Amino acid sequence: MPLFQLHSWGFGLAKFQDSNNSAMNLYEEMGGRATFEQLVSHFYALVSVDPVLRPMYPEDDLRAAADRLLMFLEQYWGGPNTYSEQRGHPRLRMRHASFHISEIERDVWLKHMQAAVEGLEMKPELKDQLWNYLVLAANSMVNQPRGF
């Protein structure tokens, strides 16, 4: 039986049970807002100079995109419900449908996100849960056929 078992009761209510069966908020366990701010800041610093991903963002600065990602990740992992309050249901595939996302863009996105995740101070098992979710999410955003 895994030490941590993810339970999700709707968007923004991620909790886990430890080996003592006590429910804990993953957002808090991962380090709260400071952790997710660090993750998003590191990720967008890399995106800002990336020749593949930077052209996908129309903003002169990436602040708005960073704010949306921060709100989304915070809520997904059990933090404030700000994302839903301001933007409604995430509908990630729908919101990304207008962008050309092939395996190339996905792989570059994952490369930068992996660097950001590796820079976090977090228990390895929590870091693994975060990374596994990000890989799953990135794979689901691909909307172009292979080799396109």
SEDRENZA-910818 format. One record per residue (C-alpha): x, y, z; residue in one letter. Coordinates in nm, 3 decimals. Each point is the difference from the previous one (the first is absolute). Layout:
LUMDO        px        py        pz   resn
LUMDO         X         Y         Z      a
...
This chain:
LUMDO        px        py        pz   resn
LUMDO     0.000     0.000     0.000      m
LUMDO     0.145     0.340    -0.094      p
LUMDO     0.101     0.235     0.278      l
LUMDO    -0.209     0.275    -0.160      f
LUMDO    -0.329    -0.056    -0.173      q
LUMDO    -0.146     0.292    -0.194      l
LUMDO    -0.368     0.072     0.048      h
LUMDO    -0.170     0.268    -0.204      s
LUMDO    -0.353     0.108     0.079      w
LUMDO    -0.046     0.245    -0.284      g
LUMDO     0.227     0.269    -0.135      f
LUMDO     0.199     0.166     0.276      g
LUMDO    -0.055    -0.250     0.277      l
LUMDO     0.311    -0.216    -0.026      a
LUMDO     0.083    -0.176     0.324      k
LUMDO     0.204    -0.303     0.088      f
LUMDO     0.001    -0.252     0.276      q
LUMDO     0.326    -0.082     0.170      d
LUMDO     0.086    -0.339     0.146      s
LUMDO    -0.190     0.095     0.318      n
LUMDO    -0.318     0.061    -0.207      n
LUMDO    -0.010     0.372     0.083      s
LUMDO    -0.121     0.224    -0.282      a
LUMDO     0.230     0.290    -0.079      m
LUMDO    -0.017     0.282    -0.250      n
LUMDO     0.258    -0.055    -0.273      l
LUMDO     0.030     0.372    -0.064      y
LUMDO     0.116     0.059     0.355      e
LUMDO     0.216    -0.313     0.009      e
LUMDO     0.174     0.112    -0.321      m
LUMDO     0.086     0.337     0.151      g
LUMDO    -0.301     0.215    -0.087      g
LUMDO     0.006     0.313    -0.211      r
LUMDO     0.376     0.052     0.024      a
LUMDO     0.065    -0.337    -0.165      t
LUMDO    -0.238     0.062    -0.287      f
LUMDO     0.126     0.355    -0.050      e
LUMDO     0.354    -0.136    -0.025      q
LUMDO    -0.108    -0.271    -0.244      l
LUMDO    -0.188     0.241    -0.228      v
LUMDO     0.270     0.268     0.015      s
LUMDO     0.276    -0.245    -0.091      h
LUMDO    -0.210    -0.154    -0.278      f
LUMDO    -0.089     0.334    -0.163      y
LUMDO     0.357     0.126     0.027      a
LUMDO     0.093    -0.292    -0.225      l
LUMDO    -0.300     0.048    -0.230      v
LUMDO     0.083     0.369    -0.044      s
LUMDO     0.317    -0.086    -0.192      v
LUMDO    -0.115    -0.319    -0.169      d
LUMDO    -0.030     0.021    -0.382      p
LUMDO    -0.272    -0.268    -0.015      v
LUMDO    -0.230     0.106     0.283      l
LUMDO     0.044     0.377     0.026      r
LUMDO    -0.181     0.073    -0.330      p
LUMDO    -0.309    -0.180     0.133      m
LUMDO    -0.055     0.274     0.260      y
LUMDO    -0.145     0.325    -0.139      p
LUMDO     0.067     0.211     0.309      e
LUMDO     0.298     0.235    -0.005      d
LUMDO     0.084    -0.137     0.339      d
LUMDO    -0.105    -0.340     0.125      l
LUMDO    -0.151     0.126     0.325      r
LUMDO    -0.363    -0.076    -0.092      a
LUMDO     0.083    -0.355    -0.110      a
LUMDO     0.208    -0.053     0.314      a
LUMDO    -0.284     0.126     0.220      d
LUMDO    -0.246    -0.240    -0.166      r
LUMDO     0.234    -0.298     0.041      l
LUMDO     0.067     0.092     0.362      l
LUMDO    -0.372     0.026     0.079      m
LUMDO    -0.072    -0.328    -0.179      f
LUMDO     0.275    -0.199     0.172      l
LUMDO    -0.081     0.143     0.341      e
LUMDO    -0.364    -0.097    -0.031      q
LUMDO     0.070    -0.341    -0.151      y
LUMDO     0.228    -0.094     0.289      w
LUMDO    -0.241     0.121     0.271      g
LUMDO     0.074     0.372     0.034      g
LUMDO    -0.227     0.300    -0.054      p
LUMDO    -0.290    -0.025    -0.249      n
LUMDO     0.107     0.319    -0.175      t
LUMDO     0.029    -0.164    -0.342      y
LUMDO    -0.362    -0.119    -0.005      s
LUMDO    -0.124     0.324     0.153      e
LUMDO     0.166     0.207    -0.273      q
LUMDO    -0.006    -0.232    -0.301      r
LUMDO    -0.252    -0.277     0.063      g
LUMDO     0.072    -0.366    -0.069      h
LUMDO     0.352    -0.053    -0.137      p
LUMDO    -0.098    -0.183    -0.322      r
LUMDO     0.370    -0.030    -0.079      l
LUMDO    -0.034    -0.167    -0.340      r
LUMDO    -0.256     0.253    -0.115      m
LUMDO     0.207     0.295     0.120      r
LUMDO     0.306    -0.133    -0.185      h
LUMDO    -0.179    -0.115    -0.317      a
LUMDO     0.096     0.313    -0.198      s
LUMDO     0.371    -0.066     0.055      f
LUMDO     0.205    -0.234    -0.218      h
LUMDO     0.121    -0.256     0.255      i
LUMDO     0.186    -0.295    -0.141      s
LUMDO     0.237    -0.240     0.172      e
LUMDO     0.274     0.257    -0.062      i
LUMDO    -0.173     0.275     0.199      e
LUMDO    -0.102    -0.250     0.267      r
LUMDO     0.357    -0.124     0.039      d
LUMDO     0.142     0.352     0.026      v
LUMDO    -0.271     0.094     0.253      w
LUMDO     0.084    -0.310     0.204      l
LUMDO     0.374     0.071    -0.018      k
LUMDO    -0.049     0.345     0.151      h
LUMDO    -0.257    -0.120     0.252      m
LUMDO     0.232    -0.282     0.107      q
LUMDO     0.278     0.250     0.066      a
LUMDO    -0.243     0.207     0.208      a
LUMDO    -0.123    -0.302     0.196      v
LUMDO     0.354    -0.120     0.067      e
LUMDO     0.077     0.339     0.157      g
LUMDO    -0.271    -0.040     0.265      l
LUMDO     0.066    -0.093     0.361      e
LUMDO    -0.257    -0.272     0.050      m
LUMDO    -0.024    -0.359     0.117      k
LUMDO     0.094    -0.229    -0.289      p
LUMDO    -0.333    -0.184     0.005      e
LUMDO    -0.190     0.330    -0.027      l
LUMDO     0.230     0.119    -0.276      k
LUMDO    -0.073    -0.325    -0.184      d
LUMDO    -0.376     0.054     0.034      q
LUMDO     0.035     0.354    -0.132      l
LUMDO     0.218    -0.111    -0.291      w
LUMDO    -0.229    -0.289    -0.091      n
LUMDO    -0.298     0.234    -0.015      y
LUMDO     0.191     0.250    -0.217      l
LUMDO     0.098    -0.275    -0.245      v
LUMDO    -0.360    -0.118    -0.019      l
LUMDO    -0.125     0.355    -0.056      a
LUMDO     0.263     0.072    -0.266      a
LUMDO    -0.084    -0.318    -0.187      n
LUMDO    -0.367     0.091    -0.002      s
LUMDO     0.074     0.340    -0.159      m
LUMDO     0.150    -0.147    -0.319      v
LUMDO    -0.239     0.088    -0.280      n
LUMDO     0.211    -0.053    -0.313      q
LUMDO     0.084    -0.331    -0.165      p
LUMDO     0.349    -0.144     0.027      r
LUMDO     0.241     0.156    -0.246      g
LUMDO    -0.222     0.301    -0.074      f
